[in-house]
Amino acid sequence: MNLGFLAKKFITFFVEPLGLIATLLVIGLYMLHVKKYRFAKVLLFVGLFLLLLFSYPPFTNFLVQNLENQYPKFDYKTNVKYIHVLGSGHNTDSSQPISSQISSGGTKRVLEGVIIHKQMPDTKIIFTGYAGDTNTTNAQMNAKLAHALGITYKDMIINANPTDTKEEALFTKSFVGEKPFVLVTSATHMPRAMMLFHSLGMHPVPAPTNFYKSEFRGYLRAPAPLYFYISSLAIHEYLGILWAKLTS
């Protein structure tokens, strides 16, 4: 894992909800300690307000809908040769079944790729993704789940080297070129992924999965940790899109 990748992860933490709120609260408490009460009150108020805002279901739904509504579900009628399933998180706890070792989002990506492959049996599924802090790569874990669901290894292409979406895209471009292929990833991640693949001159057909949006249920909803997590995912994608536009 290179230094640039680690630096990007470190900086990202402090501009996403958890890191930003933690920083505001820590500085606010320090200002209380040094008796700068006015500044402390402002920081603590802003930190607590953001914590509640990002945990508030209607606000979370607003954030994810703007991402997830950009691409409809796959229609299973596209004639392509390859299905690229982007990597996600996993663990290697042998006491868990393979369906639990892969993250919820990753499991849904693999499942969608398998469904598409079974609708178009002449296709091959591409799995990409590095090991993270484990001793097994995400690409291998996803392939293992696909195999458990009935896909033969001869119908898979496994690359364990890519550490981010751009590296995943460059690998697929090396043999797909400008030909259409199905791109499977989480619905929140799809806009940024499509932007990146298009910037490389590629023509992915989106197959979003792992949706977080929900029907509107009114504004009288209590904040909850789940919605904070979903908001954090959405903010991560907005920041990624912004960064891609600034550096393109």
Rosetta silent file (secondary structure, phi, psi, omega in degrees, C-alpha in Angstrom):
SEQUENCE: MNLGFLAKKFITFFVEPLGLIATLLVIGLYMLHVKKYRFAKVLLFVGLFLLLLFSYPPFTNFLVQNLENQYPKFDYKTNVKYIHVLGSGHNTDSSQPISSQISSGGTKRVLEGVIIHKQMPDTKIIFTGYAGDTNTTNAQMNAKLAHALGITYKDMIINANPTDTKEEALFTKSFVGEKPFVLVTSATHMPRAMMLFHSLGMHPVPAPTNFYKSEFRGYLRAPAPLYFYISSLAIHEYLGILWAKLTS
SCORE:     score description
SCORE:     0.000 S_00000001
   1 L     0.000  123.073 -174.232    0.000    0.000    0.000 S_00000001
   2 L   -81.497  164.259 -175.797    1.636    3.259   -1.114 S_00000001
   3 H   -64.128  -37.205  179.704    2.064    6.415    0.944 S_00000001
   4 H   -61.434  -40.050  179.062   -0.225    8.457   -1.299 S_00000001
   5 H   -63.992  -44.459  179.213   -3.106    6.048   -0.735 S_00000001
   6 H   -65.043  -39.598  178.936   -2.650    6.203    3.046 S_00000001
   7 H   -63.578  -39.950  178.823   -2.416   10.008    2.962 S_00000001
   8 H   -62.644  -43.212  178.659   -5.651   10.194    0.977 S_00000001
   9 H   -64.123  -39.543 -178.515   -7.428    7.994    3.524 S_00000001
  10 H   -65.421  -46.663 -179.165   -6.059   10.062    6.417 S_00000001
  11 H   -66.570  -41.270 -179.074   -7.157   13.399    4.960 S_00000001
  12 H   -58.383  -37.528 -179.017  -10.540   12.017    3.936 S_00000001
  13 H   -56.126  -39.996 -173.564  -11.289   11.009    7.528 S_00000001
  14 H   -82.105   -9.514  177.418  -11.149   14.608    8.738 S_00000001
  15 H  -109.057   -5.624  174.601  -13.497   16.019    6.085 S_00000001
  16 L   -92.326  163.561 -169.764  -16.139   13.291    6.346 S_00000001
  17 H   -49.132  -50.725 -175.144  -18.851   13.426    9.057 S_00000001
  18 H   -61.987  -50.983 -179.024  -17.249   11.276   11.765 S_00000001
  19 H   -65.399  -40.272  179.731  -13.812   12.871   11.620 S_00000001
  20 H   -63.528  -47.454 -178.937  -15.190   16.385   11.194 S_00000001
  21 H   -66.277  -42.723  178.513  -17.588   16.095   14.140 S_00000001
  22 H   -60.359  -41.643  179.358  -14.973   14.432   16.360 S_00000001
  23 H   -63.722  -44.734  178.966  -12.509   17.219   15.556 S_00000001
  24 H   -60.971  -43.758 -178.069  -15.054   19.934   16.363 S_00000001
  25 H   -69.073  -39.847  179.673  -15.987   18.300   19.676 S_00000001
  26 H   -65.254  -45.087  178.856  -12.373   17.683   20.745 S_00000001
  27 H   -65.682  -38.250  178.242  -11.357   21.268   19.965 S_00000001
  28 H   -60.976  -43.290  178.154  -14.512   22.506   21.683 S_00000001
  29 H   -65.696  -36.396  176.841  -13.661   20.574   24.848 S_00000001
  30 H   -65.794  -39.433  177.759  -10.127   21.922   24.732 S_00000001
  31 H   -63.236  -34.887  174.397  -11.491   25.470   24.449 S_00000001
  32 H   -63.983  -40.945 -178.629  -13.549   24.777   27.568 S_00000001
  33 H   -62.493  -38.110 -179.406  -10.402   23.597   29.332 S_00000001
  34 L   -92.838   10.266  172.670   -8.555   26.823   28.518 S_00000001
  35 L    66.842   31.180  171.464  -11.671   28.826   29.464 S_00000001
  36 L   -98.123   76.371 -166.622  -12.454   30.212   26.005 S_00000001
  37 H   -67.107  -39.879 -177.923  -16.134   29.622   26.590 S_00000001
  38 H   -63.362  -48.146  179.215  -17.666   31.489   23.642 S_00000001
  39 H   -62.918  -39.594 -179.860  -15.522   29.691   21.066 S_00000001
  40 H   -62.727  -43.475 -179.717  -16.116   26.397   22.879 S_00000001
  41 H   -61.278  -42.164  179.432  -19.895   26.826   22.807 S_00000001
  42 H   -62.117  -48.700 -178.082  -19.857   27.499   19.045 S_00000001
  43 H   -63.936  -43.635 -179.834  -17.726   24.435   18.266 S_00000001
  44 H   -66.887  -38.643  178.150  -19.704   22.129   20.544 S_00000001
  45 H   -64.788  -46.750 -179.512  -23.020   23.380   19.172 S_00000001
  46 H   -62.991  -41.679  179.482  -21.926   22.921   15.547 S_00000001
  47 H   -62.035  -46.402  179.858  -20.546   19.456   16.300 S_00000001
  48 H   -68.503  -36.813  178.134  -23.728   18.273   18.011 S_00000001
  49 H   -62.794  -45.594  179.562  -25.917   19.857   15.330 S_00000001
  50 H   -65.134  -36.461  177.680  -24.037   18.037   12.553 S_00000001
  51 H   -60.310  -44.571  179.209  -24.236   14.776   14.513 S_00000001
  52 H   -70.975  -40.271 -178.508  -28.015   15.062   14.692 S_00000001
  53 H   -61.827  -47.554 -178.599  -28.366   16.310   11.104 S_00000001
  54 H   -71.874  -13.803  177.605  -26.413   13.414    9.580 S_00000001
  55 L   -98.799    1.530 -174.774  -28.403   10.983   11.751 S_00000001
  56 L   -89.305  116.767 -172.182  -31.789   12.431   10.710 S_00000001
  57 H   -50.836  -48.217 -179.805  -33.590   10.044    8.287 S_00000001
  58 H   -60.990  -36.906  178.494  -35.144   12.647    5.907 S_00000001
  59 H   -68.557  -42.552  177.056  -31.789   14.409    5.470 S_00000001
  60 H   -59.348  -44.221 -179.677  -30.018   11.092    4.900 S_00000001
  61 H   -62.910  -38.180  176.373  -32.620   10.107    2.322 S_00000001
  62 H   -60.383  -44.338 -179.090  -32.128   13.423    0.535 S_00000001
  63 H   -62.272  -47.674 -174.437  -28.382   12.811    0.327 S_00000001
  64 H   -76.728  -32.913 -179.723  -28.622    9.274   -1.046 S_00000001
  65 H   -61.450  -38.443  179.640  -31.540    9.874   -3.430 S_00000001
  66 H   -63.152  -23.419  176.535  -29.532   12.487   -5.330 S_00000001
  67 H   -91.603  -47.856 -170.300  -26.932    9.796   -5.977 S_00000001
  68 H   -76.817  -20.679 -179.636  -29.047    6.664   -6.356 S_00000001
  69 L   -81.955   -2.994 -176.340  -31.712    8.112   -8.666 S_00000001
  70 L   -73.727  -27.809 -178.333  -29.171    8.857  -11.397 S_00000001
  71 L  -133.980  127.950  179.758  -29.125    5.299  -12.773 S_00000001
  72 L   -76.105  168.423  177.270  -32.045    2.816  -12.896 S_00000001
  73 L   -63.875  155.944 -177.546  -31.724   -0.866  -12.117 S_00000001
  74 L   -67.588  142.789 -176.394  -30.271   -3.091  -14.830 S_00000001
  75 L   -95.896   -0.719  175.687  -32.777   -4.479  -17.364 S_00000001
  76 L    61.312   23.537 -179.879  -30.894   -7.773  -18.000 S_00000001
  77 L  -118.965   -1.813 -177.194  -31.227   -7.368  -21.787 S_00000001
  78 L   -74.087  136.490 -179.970  -27.851   -5.853  -22.677 S_00000001
  79 L   -96.319   98.688 -179.751  -25.647   -7.984  -24.931 S_00000001
  80 L  -134.422  173.145 -179.353  -22.127   -7.808  -23.482 S_00000001
  81 L  -105.989  -26.874 -174.579  -19.220  -10.150  -22.795 S_00000001
  82 E  -125.184  147.451  174.961  -17.988   -8.916  -19.417 S_00000001
  83 E  -124.933  113.962 -178.691  -19.521   -8.040  -16.045 S_00000001
  84 E   -99.619  114.935  176.981  -17.238   -6.037  -13.755 S_00000001
  85 E   -99.538  113.551 -177.619  -18.112   -6.299  -10.058 S_00000001
  86 L   -71.821  152.194 -177.172  -16.219   -3.640   -8.113 S_00000001
  87 L   -72.376  162.820  177.900  -14.578   -4.556   -4.810 S_00000001
  88 L  -149.592 -164.566 -176.519  -15.866   -3.791   -1.335 S_00000001
  89 L   -84.495  162.498  177.372  -14.986   -4.672    2.271 S_00000001
  90 E  -162.567  168.940  169.675  -14.501   -8.086    3.854 S_00000001
  91 L  -132.522  170.574 -178.008  -13.020   -9.963    6.806 S_00000001
  92 L  -123.209   35.309  177.779  -11.349  -13.370    7.050 S_00000001
  93 L   -73.760  108.212 -174.135  -12.867  -14.700   10.276 S_00000001
  94 L   -68.366  -11.482  177.530  -13.086  -18.433    9.569 S_00000001
  95 L   -78.216   -9.061 -179.758  -15.820  -18.853   12.192 S_00000001
  96 L  -103.472  149.799  173.582  -18.190  -16.981    9.846 S_00000001
  97 L   -70.549  160.112 -177.974  -19.747  -18.288    6.603 S_00000001
  98 H   -58.060  -31.732  179.938  -18.554  -16.684    3.368 S_00000001
  99 H   -66.342  -21.152  179.641  -21.857  -14.788    3.116 S_00000001
 100 H   -99.367  -22.605 -179.830  -20.974  -13.008    6.362 S_00000001
 101 H   -70.560  -27.027  177.969  -17.268  -12.480    5.711 S_00000001
 102 E   -92.759  142.303 -178.902  -18.053  -10.109    2.850 S_00000001
 103 L   -58.565  159.888 -179.707  -19.629   -6.737    3.669 S_00000001
 104 H   -56.569  -46.326  178.662  -23.351   -6.264    3.121 S_00000001
 105 H   -64.261  -40.085  179.648  -22.715   -4.026    0.119 S_00000001
 106 H   -65.415  -40.043  178.233  -20.113   -6.428   -1.275 S_00000001
 107 H   -60.956  -42.779 -179.842  -22.456   -9.399   -0.956 S_00000001
 108 H   -68.020  -34.570  176.562  -25.153   -7.564   -2.899 S_00000001
 109 H   -63.851  -46.801  178.953  -22.660   -6.607   -5.622 S_00000001
 110 H   -61.776  -45.125 -179.035  -21.607  -10.240   -6.030 S_00000001
 111 H   -60.260  -43.120  178.911  -25.222  -11.426   -6.008 S_00000001
 112 H   -64.977  -40.846  177.476  -26.196   -8.906   -8.710 S_00000001
 113 H   -61.828  -40.153  178.966  -23.205   -9.947  -10.817 S_00000001
 114 H   -66.156  -43.374  179.063  -24.192  -13.609  -10.489 S_00000001
 115 H   -59.916  -45.737 -179.658  -27.829  -12.871  -11.425 S_00000001
 116 H   -63.287  -43.368  179.918  -26.728  -10.953  -14.530 S_00000001
 117 H   -60.801  -39.399 -179.227  -24.290  -13.716  -15.506 S_00000001
 118 H   -72.312  -24.546  173.324  -27.021  -16.347  -15.232 S_00000001
 119 H   -76.713  -27.073  179.912  -29.259  -14.226  -17.448 S_00000001
 120 L  -130.401   78.354 -169.603  -26.380  -13.981  -19.952 S_00000001
 121 L   -62.920  -15.445  179.909  -24.433  -17.271  -19.534 S_00000001
 122 L   -85.913    4.638 -178.202  -21.762  -16.489  -22.162 S_00000001
 123 L   -89.111  165.182  172.896  -20.376  -13.649  -20.052 S_00000001
 124 E  -119.671  142.598  179.413  -17.410  -13.569  -17.690 S_00000001
 125 E   -98.875  127.736  176.864  -17.439  -11.869  -14.282 S_00000001
 126 E   -97.314  124.691  174.594  -14.486   -9.644  -13.380 S_00000001
 127 E  -113.965  129.537  178.879  -13.677   -9.388   -9.679 S_00000001
 128 E  -130.729  158.067  177.141  -11.194   -6.783   -8.466 S_00000001
 129 L   142.194  138.046 -175.395  -10.085   -5.590   -5.034 S_00000001
 130 L   -89.474 -178.004 -172.388   -7.058   -5.695   -2.743 S_00000001
 131 L   -81.799  -21.878 -174.815   -6.551   -7.345    0.648 S_00000001
 132 L    65.504 -131.357  179.175   -6.829   -4.282    2.886 S_00000001
 133 L  -100.733   23.796  177.748   -5.657   -5.272    6.383 S_00000001
 134 L  -110.953  179.440  178.932   -6.403   -8.988    5.829 S_00000001
 135 L  -103.363   10.888  177.700   -4.361  -11.820    4.314 S_00000001
 136 L  -134.337  139.215 -176.515   -6.877  -12.522    1.516 S_00000001
 137 L   -78.658  156.157  179.025   -7.885  -10.165   -1.261 S_00000001
 138 H   -65.679  -36.366  177.845  -11.398   -8.891   -1.755 S_00000001
 139 H   -59.138  -42.451  179.557  -11.376  -10.140   -5.350 S_00000001
 140 H   -67.926  -39.423  179.019  -10.695  -13.678   -4.118 S_00000001
 141 H   -64.076  -44.401  179.437  -13.374  -13.439   -1.435 S_00000001
 142 H   -65.047  -39.319  177.498  -15.980  -12.246   -3.918 S_00000001
 143 H   -64.367  -37.354  178.503  -15.012  -14.971   -6.369 S_00000001
 144 H   -63.054  -41.279  177.489  -15.357  -17.542   -3.583 S_00000001
 145 H   -65.922  -43.014  178.607  -18.903  -16.343   -2.877 S_00000001
 146 H   -61.021  -39.421  178.585  -19.774  -16.406   -6.593 S_00000001
 147 H   -64.832  -38.613  177.833  -18.431  -19.961   -6.819 S_00000001
 148 H   -65.033  -24.159  179.208  -20.593  -20.960   -3.845 S_00000001
 149 L   -91.711    7.385  172.478  -23.552  -19.557   -5.811 S_00000001
 150 L   103.980    7.782  178.850  -22.783  -21.829   -8.757 S_00000001
 151 L   -92.326  129.437 -179.952  -20.390  -19.816  -10.951 S_00000001
 152 L   -77.667  151.493 -178.740  -17.378  -21.744  -12.249 S_00000001
 153 H   -65.816  -23.705  178.010  -13.918  -20.216  -11.915 S_00000001
 154 H   -69.591  -16.921  177.098  -13.441  -20.439  -15.692 S_00000001
 155 H   -96.795   13.231  178.861  -16.197  -17.848  -15.990 S_00000001
 156 E  -122.635  149.722  169.349  -14.354  -15.429  -13.674 S_00000001
 157 E  -120.976  120.697 -172.287  -11.418  -13.062  -14.076 S_00000001
 158 E  -116.609  122.059  176.772   -9.817  -12.272  -10.707 S_00000001
 159 E  -127.380  114.470 -174.805   -7.406   -9.363  -10.139 S_00000001
 160 L   -92.832    3.831 -172.584   -6.280   -8.768   -6.579 S_00000001
 161 L   -86.850  -38.053 -174.428   -4.043   -5.747   -7.248 S_00000001
 162 L   -59.670  134.640  178.897   -6.319   -2.658   -7.629 S_00000001
 163 L  -104.500  -10.168  176.880   -6.589   -0.522   -4.479 S_00000001
 164 L  -150.422  177.931 -174.100   -9.192    1.954   -5.751 S_00000001
 165 H   -63.691  -36.647 -179.517  -11.824    2.412   -8.452 S_00000001
 166 H   -63.137  -43.555  178.864   -9.407    4.008  -10.925 S_00000001
 167 H   -66.599  -34.585  175.324   -7.044    1.040  -10.764 S_00000001
 168 H   -62.944  -43.169 -179.700  -10.010   -1.303  -11.177 S_00000001
 169 H   -64.443  -43.398 -178.584  -11.086    0.629  -14.270 S_00000001
 170 H   -63.455  -37.059  177.720   -7.593    0.608  -15.801 S_00000001
 171 H   -63.392  -48.689 -179.063   -7.381   -3.161  -15.393 S_00000001
 172 H   -64.146  -36.138  179.296  -10.705   -3.750  -17.135 S_00000001
 173 H   -63.043  -27.648 -176.000   -9.795   -1.314  -19.918 S_00000001
 174 H   -62.189  -23.653  176.906   -6.698   -3.385  -20.680 S_00000001
 175 H  -128.869  -13.946  175.939   -8.836   -6.081  -22.320 S_00000001
 176 H   -88.879  -34.345 -178.808  -12.321   -4.565  -22.707 S_00000001
 177 L    65.820 -130.491 -179.559  -11.133   -1.371  -24.393 S_00000001
 178 L   -99.435    8.573  179.192  -14.033    0.760  -25.590 S_00000001
 179 L   -74.788  147.711  178.099  -16.510   -2.113  -25.853 S_00000001
 180 E   -64.632  148.108  174.984  -19.615   -1.998  -23.616 S_00000001
 181 E  -153.045  160.284 -179.835  -19.600   -4.033  -20.414 S_00000001
 182 E   -87.025  132.548  178.062  -21.794   -4.233  -17.317 S_00000001
 183 E  -112.093  118.780 -179.247  -20.558   -2.333  -14.276 S_00000001
 184 E  -109.433  122.845  173.422  -21.870   -3.540  -10.896 S_00000001
 185 E  -158.454  176.680  179.297  -21.410   -1.422   -7.796 S_00000001
 186 E   -65.725  146.905 -175.913  -23.434    0.160   -4.991 S_00000001
 187 L   -60.288  -35.224  178.483  -26.014    2.693   -6.149 S_00000001
 188 L   -68.260  -31.479 -178.169  -24.416    5.475   -4.094 S_00000001
 189 L   -85.571  -17.015 -172.989  -21.031    4.763   -5.689 S_00000001
 190 H   -59.277  -44.739 -179.582  -22.332    4.393   -9.243 S_00000001
 191 H   -57.887  -43.242 -179.767  -22.261    8.121  -10.281 S_00000001
 192 H   -69.174  -40.136  179.119  -18.593    8.487   -9.303 S_00000001
 193 H   -63.914  -44.013  179.561  -17.668    5.145  -10.857 S_00000001
 194 H   -62.993  -41.002  178.177  -19.423    5.986  -14.133 S_00000001
 195 H   -59.963  -43.484 -177.854  -17.696    9.372  -14.237 S_00000001
 196 H   -68.429  -46.442 -179.850  -14.315    7.730  -13.760 S_00000001
 197 H   -63.353  -41.112  178.173  -14.851    4.953  -16.321 S_00000001
 198 H   -63.338  -37.060 -179.070  -16.157    7.452  -18.882 S_00000001
 199 H   -63.830  -20.711  178.461  -13.111    9.671  -18.321 S_00000001
 200 L   -94.854    9.230  178.754  -10.967    6.738  -19.470 S_00000001
 201 L    78.177   20.178 -178.060  -12.951    6.408  -22.697 S_00000001
 202 L   -98.147  164.594 -175.659  -14.849    3.331  -21.534 S_00000001
 203 E  -128.374   71.345  178.694  -18.535    2.500  -22.021 S_00000001
 204 E   -74.356  146.447  172.319  -19.945    0.813  -18.925 S_00000001
 205 E  -103.166  114.377 -172.138  -23.600   -0.179  -18.675 S_00000001
 206 E   -69.306  137.879  173.719  -24.643    0.589  -15.065 S_00000001
 207 E  -133.400   77.305 -176.653  -26.110   -2.124  -12.851 S_00000001
 208 E   -71.581  149.206  176.475  -26.540   -0.441   -9.454 S_00000001
 209 E  -147.196 -176.794  178.490  -27.337   -2.444   -6.336 S_00000001
 210 L    55.284   53.145  179.207  -27.243   -2.048   -2.532 S_00000001
 211 L   -73.820  146.414  176.498  -29.671    0.895   -2.489 S_00000001
 212 L  -114.621  -13.186 -177.308  -30.155    2.878    0.723 S_00000001
 213 L   -66.358  155.796  179.387  -32.952    5.237   -0.299 S_00000001
 214 L  -142.920  166.653  178.453  -36.416    4.701    1.162 S_00000001
 215 L   -67.744  147.199  179.714  -39.934    6.011    0.761 S_00000001
 216 L   -67.023  128.255 -177.765  -40.695    9.324    2.483 S_00000001
 217 L  -121.692   24.790  179.088  -42.290    8.677    5.890 S_00000001
 218 L    93.688  167.182 -177.122  -42.675   12.222    7.168 S_00000001
 219 L   -90.161  -13.952 -179.108  -40.364   14.593    8.975 S_00000001
 220 L   -84.155   71.363 -178.978  -41.151   13.413   12.514 S_00000001
 221 L  -124.054  140.531 -179.086  -38.387   10.811   12.581 S_00000001
 222 L   -84.069  140.630  174.605  -35.849   10.237   15.332 S_00000001
 223 L   -59.825  150.156 -179.690  -32.123   10.338   14.528 S_00000001
 224 L  -150.447  150.094 -178.463  -30.426    6.923   14.528 S_00000001
 225 H   -56.670  -35.709 -179.806  -26.857    5.587   14.110 S_00000001
 226 H   -57.451  -41.788 -177.165  -27.777    3.716   10.897 S_00000001
 227 H   -71.968  -30.405  173.646  -28.654    6.971    9.155 S_00000001
 228 H   -62.699  -42.771  178.398  -25.398    8.563   10.273 S_00000001
 229 H   -61.529  -45.414 -179.229  -23.568    5.667    8.628 S_00000001
 230 H   -65.987  -41.332  176.737  -25.539    6.053    5.388 S_00000001
 231 H   -59.010  -40.088  179.715  -24.999    9.830    5.382 S_00000001
 232 H   -63.177  -40.155  176.323  -21.267    9.205    5.772 S_00000001
 233 H   -61.359  -43.801 -178.838  -21.297    6.928    2.712 S_00000001
 234 H   -65.238  -45.265  178.930  -23.108    9.600    0.694 S_00000001
 235 H   -61.468  -39.194  176.426  -20.753   12.391    1.786 S_00000001
 236 H   -56.648  -42.192 -179.616  -17.793   10.171    0.871 S_00000001
 237 H   -70.730  -40.856  177.527  -19.189    9.878   -2.653 S_00000001
 238 H   -61.379  -41.461  178.332  -19.914   13.613   -2.991 S_00000001
 239 H   -65.796  -39.276  177.838  -16.356   14.396   -1.922 S_00000001
 240 H   -63.490  -40.843  177.881  -15.036   11.818   -4.378 S_00000001
 241 H   -65.052  -43.614  178.786  -17.043   13.358   -7.224 S_00000001
 242 H   -61.447  -45.654  179.298  -15.827   16.833   -6.292 S_00000001
 243 H   -62.128  -40.593  179.229  -12.226   15.675   -6.160 S_00000001
 244 H   -63.220  -39.161  179.135  -12.551   13.940   -9.535 S_00000001
 245 H   -69.831  -37.038 -179.775  -13.900   17.138  -11.101 S_00000001
 246 H   -70.242  -30.973 -175.844  -11.151   19.273   -9.560 S_00000001
 247 H  -100.956   -0.759 -178.763   -8.389   16.949  -10.730 S_00000001
 248 L   -75.363    0.000    0.000   -9.776   16.053  -14.163 S_00000001
